[in-house]
């Protein structure tokens, strides 16, 4: 991912009197095509870009003379956590972003708001809610929901709400617990004592209001802190995590 440097780029925003130009970043090709077809059928939108990742979308931006008004970005497409969104918002400040998420996690929501997205929506939302979100982002610049109200946007903007940070050591610990290792094996990997590992675990449980190892693994994966393809490959591993919870919490 290119670093965010220099000044914001000046590129024309594509807009016709009747159509709102849209870009879609979604790694699931069938879902991406479905969203594109759904939007086109409304007669309100024109999908001018489609990409499998934030990196591919940014590459298309850099090559294009015309940009979308709104980007729909599934956070599962993010290759460098939230840096792709931040780069788009910095380099192309006129482009608005609607983020799609699998479930509402306070950590994910706050990081997206800190990245200055214009709205957040569940991927399993109804078509009319997607239409409403795009319309309000286009006309008002932001889309509020019951789960992500105006108070959240303002709280992050004015730093009244702070996003919990994860240190490099905590991130490495989360990466290892997503593998089939016991806490003592993780301690050996990190060359620290088991009590230190217990401290990492308990601090993360408290910081993110989690109860056990399974919760922490799923939290790390759902928030994008740890990439799914690098960790869990089968449902059987989730079963092993739950078995570990009963013996090593």
C-alpha positions as CSV (number, residue, x, y, z in Angstrom):
1,X,0.0,0.0,0.0
2,X,1.5,3.4,-1.0
3,X,2.1,5.7,1.8
4,X,-0.2,8.7,2.4
5,X,2.1,11.6,1.5
6,X,1.9,14.9,-0.3
7,X,-1.1,17.0,-1.0
8,X,-4.7,15.8,-1.8
9,X,-5.1,15.0,-5.5
10,X,-7.3,17.1,-7.8
11,X,-9.4,14.8,-10.0
12,X,-12.8,15.5,-11.4
13,X,-15.8,13.9,-9.7
14,X,-18.2,12.2,-12.2
15,X,-21.7,13.5,-11.8
16,X,-24.6,13.8,-14.2
17,X,-27.8,15.7,-13.5
18,X,-29.6,12.5,-12.6
19,X,-27.1,9.8,-11.8
20,X,-24.8,9.4,-8.7
21,X,-21.5,7.8,-9.6
22,X,-20.5,4.8,-7.5
23,X,-17.4,2.7,-6.9
24,X,-17.7,-0.7,-5.2
25,X,-14.8,-2.5,-3.4
26,X,-16.0,-6.0,-2.6
27,X,-13.9,-9.2,-2.9
28,X,-16.9,-11.4,-3.3
29,X,-17.5,-11.2,-7.1
30,X,-21.1,-12.4,-6.9
31,X,-22.0,-9.9,-4.2
32,X,-20.2,-7.1,-6.0
33,X,-22.1,-7.7,-9.2
34,X,-25.3,-8.0,-7.3
35,X,-24.9,-4.6,-5.7
36,X,-23.9,-3.1,-9.0
37,X,-27.0,-4.5,-10.7
38,X,-29.3,-3.5,-7.8
39,X,-28.0,0.1,-8.0
40,X,-28.2,0.4,-11.7
41,X,-31.8,-0.9,-11.7
42,X,-32.9,2.1,-9.5
43,X,-32.1,4.5,-12.3
44,X,-30.4,6.8,-9.7
45,X,-26.8,5.5,-9.8
46,X,-24.1,4.7,-12.2
47,X,-21.4,2.2,-11.1
48,X,-18.2,3.4,-12.7
49,X,-15.6,1.3,-10.8
50,X,-15.5,-2.2,-9.3
51,X,-12.6,-3.7,-7.4
52,X,-11.7,-6.7,-5.3
53,X,-9.7,-4.8,-2.8
54,X,-8.9,-1.3,-1.5
55,X,-5.5,-1.5,-3.2
56,X,-7.1,-2.2,-6.6
57,X,-9.6,0.6,-6.1
58,X,-6.9,3.1,-5.3
59,X,-5.0,1.9,-8.4
60,X,-8.1,2.6,-10.5
61,X,-8.4,6.0,-8.9
62,X,-4.8,6.9,-9.8
63,X,-5.4,5.9,-13.5
64,X,-8.8,7.6,-13.9
65,X,-9.6,11.1,-14.9
66,X,-13.0,10.8,-13.2
67,X,-13.8,9.6,-9.7
68,X,-17.0,8.4,-8.1
69,X,-19.1,10.5,-5.8
70,X,-19.4,7.6,-3.3
71,X,-17.4,4.5,-2.7
72,X,-19.0,1.4,-1.2
73,X,-16.3,-0.4,0.6
74,X,-16.6,-3.8,2.3
75,X,-14.1,-3.7,5.2
76,X,-13.2,-7.4,4.4
77,X,-11.5,-6.1,1.3
78,X,-9.1,-3.9,3.2
79,X,-5.5,-5.2,2.7
80,X,-3.9,-3.0,5.3
81,X,-6.6,-2.6,8.0
82,X,-8.0,0.9,7.7
83,X,-5.1,2.5,5.8
84,X,-6.7,2.1,2.4
85,X,-9.8,4.1,3.5
86,X,-7.5,6.8,5.1
87,X,-5.5,7.1,1.9
88,X,-8.7,7.6,-0.2
89,X,-10.0,10.2,2.2
90,X,-6.6,12.0,2.3
91,X,-5.8,11.9,-1.4
92,X,-9.4,12.3,-2.7
93,X,-11.2,14.3,0.0
94,X,-14.3,14.9,-2.1
95,X,-15.0,11.2,-2.4
96,X,-17.4,9.9,0.2
97,X,-17.2,6.4,1.7
98,X,-20.0,4.1,2.8
99,X,-18.4,1.2,4.8
100,X,-20.1,-2.3,4.8
101,X,-19.5,-4.4,7.9
102,X,-20.5,-8.0,8.9
103,X,-21.5,-7.0,12.5
104,X,-21.4,-4.0,14.8
105,X,-18.2,-4.1,16.8
106,X,-17.4,-0.9,18.8
107,X,-13.7,-1.3,17.8
108,X,-14.5,-1.6,14.1
109,X,-17.0,1.3,14.2
110,X,-14.7,3.7,16.0
111,X,-11.8,2.9,13.7
112,X,-14.0,3.5,10.7
113,X,-15.2,6.8,12.1
114,X,-11.6,7.7,12.9
115,X,-10.9,7.0,9.2
116,X,-13.6,9.6,8.4
117,X,-16.1,7.3,6.6
118,X,-19.4,9.0,5.8
119,X,-21.6,6.1,6.8
120,X,-21.6,2.5,8.1
121,X,-24.0,-0.2,7.1
122,X,-24.5,-3.9,7.7
123,X,-23.9,-6.1,4.7
124,X,-27.2,-7.9,5.2
125,X,-29.2,-4.7,5.1
126,X,-32.3,-4.3,2.9
127,X,-32.0,-2.7,-0.5
128,X,-34.1,0.3,0.6
129,X,-31.7,1.0,3.5
130,X,-28.7,1.0,1.1
131,X,-30.5,3.4,-1.2
132,X,-31.3,5.6,1.8
133,X,-27.7,5.6,3.0
134,X,-26.4,6.5,-0.4
135,X,-28.9,9.3,-0.9
136,X,-28.2,10.8,2.5
137,X,-24.5,10.6,2.1
138,X,-24.9,12.3,-1.3
139,X,-27.2,15.1,-0.1
140,X,-26.1,15.6,3.5
141,X,-22.6,14.2,3.5
142,X,-23.3,11.6,6.3
143,X,-25.6,8.7,7.2
144,X,-26.5,8.2,10.8
145,X,-28.2,5.0,12.1
146,X,-29.5,3.8,15.5
147,X,-26.3,1.7,15.9
148,X,-24.0,4.5,14.7
149,X,-25.7,7.8,15.7
150,X,-24.5,11.3,15.3
151,X,-23.0,11.3,18.8
152,X,-20.5,8.6,17.7
153,X,-19.4,10.7,14.7
154,X,-19.0,13.8,16.8
155,X,-17.4,12.0,19.6
156,X,-14.6,10.6,17.5
157,X,-14.3,13.9,15.5
158,X,-13.8,15.9,18.6
159,X,-11.8,13.2,20.4
160,X,-14.4,12.8,23.1
161,X,-14.5,9.1,22.3
162,X,-11.1,7.5,21.9
163,X,-10.4,4.3,20.0
164,X,-8.6,1.6,22.1
165,X,-5.1,1.0,20.7
166,X,-3.6,-2.4,20.2
167,X,0.2,-2.6,20.7
168,X,2.5,-4.7,18.4
169,X,3.0,-7.2,21.2
170,X,-0.8,-7.6,21.7
171,X,-1.3,-7.9,18.0
172,X,1.3,-10.7,17.8
173,X,-0.3,-12.4,20.7
174,X,-3.7,-12.3,19.0
175,X,-2.1,-13.7,15.8
176,X,-0.8,-16.7,17.8
177,X,-4.0,-17.4,19.6
178,X,-5.7,-17.7,16.3
179,X,-3.4,-20.7,15.7
180,X,-3.8,-24.1,17.4
181,X,-1.4,-23.3,20.2
182,X,-1.8,-23.4,24.0
183,X,-1.0,-20.4,26.1
184,X,2.3,-22.1,27.3
185,X,3.3,-22.7,23.6
186,X,2.5,-19.1,22.8
187,X,4.7,-18.0,25.7
188,X,7.6,-20.0,24.3
189,X,7.0,-18.5,20.8
190,X,7.2,-15.0,22.3
191,X,10.0,-15.9,24.7
192,X,8.1,-14.6,27.7
193,X,6.6,-16.3,30.8
194,X,3.1,-17.7,31.0
195,X,2.1,-15.0,33.5
196,X,3.0,-12.4,30.9
197,X,0.8,-14.2,28.4
198,X,-2.0,-14.3,31.0
199,X,-1.5,-10.5,31.4
200,X,-1.9,-9.9,27.6
201,X,-5.0,-12.0,27.6
202,X,-6.7,-10.4,30.6
203,X,-5.9,-6.9,29.3
204,X,-7.5,-7.6,26.0
205,X,-10.5,-9.2,27.6
206,X,-11.0,-6.1,29.7
207,X,-10.2,-3.6,26.9
208,X,-12.7,-5.1,24.5
209,X,-15.2,-6.6,26.9
210,X,-14.6,-10.2,26.0
211,X,-15.0,-13.3,28.1
212,X,-12.8,-16.0,26.7
213,X,-10.4,-17.1,24.0
214,X,-13.1,-17.9,21.4
215,X,-14.4,-14.4,21.8
216,X,-11.0,-12.9,21.3
217,X,-10.2,-15.0,18.2
218,X,-13.5,-14.0,16.6
219,X,-13.0,-10.4,17.6
220,X,-9.6,-10.3,16.0
221,X,-10.9,-11.8,12.8
222,X,-14.1,-9.8,12.5
223,X,-12.4,-6.5,13.1
224,X,-9.7,-7.3,10.5
225,X,-6.9,-7.1,13.1
226,X,-5.9,-10.6,12.0
227,X,-6.6,-11.8,8.5
228,X,-8.8,-14.9,8.2
229,X,-6.7,-16.5,5.4
230,X,-3.7,-16.5,7.6
231,X,-5.3,-18.2,10.5
232,X,-8.5,-20.3,10.5
233,X,-8.9,-22.7,7.5
234,X,-11.6,-25.0,8.8
235,X,-14.6,-25.0,11.2
236,X,-12.9,-27.8,13.1
237,X,-10.4,-25.2,14.4
238,X,-13.2,-23.2,16.0
239,X,-14.2,-26.3,17.8
240,X,-10.6,-26.7,19.1
241,X,-10.7,-23.1,20.3
242,X,-13.8,-23.8,22.3
243,X,-12.3,-26.9,23.7
244,X,-9.3,-24.9,24.8
245,X,-11.6,-22.3,26.5
246,X,-12.8,-25.1,28.8
247,X,-9.3,-26.1,29.8
248,X,-7.0,-23.1,29.5
249,X,-9.1,-19.9,30.2
